Amino acid sequence: ITPDELGSDWQEGKVHLPLETHLNGALFGAPNAGVDMTFNFFELIAHAAKTRQLGAGCIIGSGTVSNYDRSAGSSCLAERRMLEIIESGQATTPFLCFGDTVSIAMQDRNGMSLFGTILQKVTQQDASQTK
């Protein structure tokens, strides 16, 4: 997707829409991707280009999506567990287990998917396939 396709949701080099993360079908979080983003995409691309050649089709990731206001939840299991430890001294959210599924998606204001859904299932590696 290009910035012009995002319209007013593209501001200051950031996408200002919720990133929805589901764990086993239940909403885990939907923080706004642009609100508290430390470095915008212009800065991320410039930094990456200092040490490698970038060309058409390169994918630049922004890292964990979260907000200072935690009411929208999280998009990162490790971050949620860390915040629980800070708040109460122990993590209450369990680690992922075999069979768990995680999906990540972002939709525009009309409900149209921006990049499809990333869907992953935790599976156990077949020991016979290891070297």
C-alpha positions as CSV (number, residue, x, y, z in Angstrom):
1,I,0.0,0.0,0.0
2,T,1.2,3.5,-0.7
3,P,0.8,6.6,1.5
4,D,-1.6,8.3,-0.9
5,E,-3.9,5.3,-0.6
6,L,-4.1,5.8,3.2
7,G,-5.3,9.4,2.8
8,S,-5.7,11.2,6.1
9,D,-4.6,8.1,8.0
10,W,-1.0,8.7,6.8
11,Q,0.3,11.6,8.9
12,E,4.0,12.6,9.5
13,G,5.3,9.4,8.0
14,K,3.1,7.2,10.2
15,V,0.0,5.1,9.7
16,H,-2.6,6.2,12.2
17,L,-4.9,3.1,12.4
18,P,-5.3,0.3,14.9
19,L,-3.3,-2.9,14.4
20,E,-5.5,-5.7,15.5
21,T,-3.9,-8.8,17.0
22,H,-6.0,-11.9,17.9
23,L,-4.9,-14.8,20.0
24,N,-6.9,-18.0,19.4
25,G,-9.7,-15.8,17.9
26,A,-9.9,-13.4,20.9
27,L,-8.8,-9.8,20.6
28,F,-5.4,-9.4,22.2
29,G,-5.1,-5.8,21.4
30,A,-5.7,-3.0,18.8
31,P,-3.3,-0.2,19.6
32,N,-3.1,2.7,17.1
33,A,0.1,2.2,15.1
34,G,1.0,5.9,14.6
35,V,0.0,7.6,17.9
36,D,3.1,6.7,20.0
37,M,5.5,5.5,17.2
38,T,9.0,6.8,18.2
39,F,10.5,6.9,14.7
40,N,8.4,7.5,11.5
41,F,9.0,5.5,8.3
42,F,11.1,8.3,6.8
43,E,13.5,8.0,9.7
44,L,13.4,4.2,9.6
45,I,14.2,4.0,5.9
46,A,17.0,6.6,6.2
47,H,18.6,4.7,9.1
48,A,18.3,1.3,7.2
49,A,19.8,2.9,4.1
50,K,22.9,3.8,6.0
51,T,24.1,0.2,6.1
52,R,22.4,-1.5,3.2
53,Q,21.1,-1.0,-0.3
54,L,17.3,-0.7,-0.4
55,G,15.3,-1.2,-3.5
56,A,11.8,-1.6,-4.7
57,G,9.9,-4.2,-2.8
58,C,12.0,-3.9,0.4
59,I,9.9,-4.3,3.6
60,I,10.6,-2.0,6.5
61,G,9.1,-2.9,9.8
62,S,8.4,-0.5,12.6
63,G,8.8,-2.9,15.6
64,T,6.2,-3.4,18.3
65,V,3.0,-1.5,18.0
66,S,1.8,-0.2,21.4
67,N,0.4,2.9,23.0
68,Y,1.2,4.7,26.3
69,D,-2.5,4.4,27.0
70,R,-2.8,0.6,27.5
71,S,-6.6,0.5,27.2
72,A,-6.4,-0.7,23.6
73,G,-4.3,-3.7,24.6
74,S,-1.1,-4.8,23.1
75,S,0.2,-6.4,19.9
76,C,3.2,-8.1,21.5
77,L,3.0,-11.0,24.0
78,A,6.5,-10.3,25.4
79,E,5.6,-6.6,26.0
80,R,2.3,-7.5,27.8
81,R,4.1,-10.0,30.0
82,M,6.8,-7.4,30.9
83,L,4.1,-4.8,31.8
84,E,2.4,-7.4,34.0
85,I,5.7,-8.1,35.8
86,I,6.3,-4.4,36.3
87,E,2.7,-3.8,37.6
88,S,2.2,-6.9,39.8
89,G,5.6,-8.7,40.1
90,Q,4.6,-11.6,37.9
91,A,3.3,-12.3,34.4
92,T,-0.3,-13.6,34.1
93,T,-0.5,-13.9,30.4
94,P,0.9,-17.4,29.4
95,F,3.5,-18.0,26.7
96,L,2.1,-19.4,23.4
97,C,1.5,-23.2,23.3
98,F,1.4,-25.7,20.5
99,G,-1.9,-25.2,18.6
100,D,-2.3,-21.5,19.5
101,T,-3.0,-19.2,16.6
102,V,-2.0,-15.5,16.3
103,S,-3.5,-13.2,13.6
104,I,-2.4,-9.6,12.8
105,A,-4.4,-7.3,10.5
106,M,-5.0,-3.7,9.8
107,Q,-8.1,-2.3,8.1
108,D,-8.8,1.2,6.8
109,R,-11.8,3.2,8.0
110,N,-14.1,1.5,5.5
111,G,-13.2,-2.0,6.9
112,M,-10.9,-2.9,3.9
113,S,-7.8,-4.9,4.7
114,L,-4.6,-2.9,4.1
115,F,-2.1,-5.8,3.8
116,G,-4.1,-9.0,4.4
117,T,-4.0,-11.0,7.5
118,I,-0.8,-12.5,8.9
119,L,-2.0,-15.8,10.5
120,Q,0.4,-18.1,12.3
121,K,-0.2,-21.4,14.2
122,V,2.3,-22.6,16.8
123,T,3.3,-26.2,15.8
124,Q,5.8,-28.6,17.2
125,Q,8.7,-29.4,14.9
126,D,8.9,-33.0,13.7
127,A,12.1,-34.4,15.3
128,S,12.7,-36.6,12.2
129,Q,13.2,-33.4,10.1
130,T,15.9,-31.9,12.2
131,K,19.6,-32.3,11.3
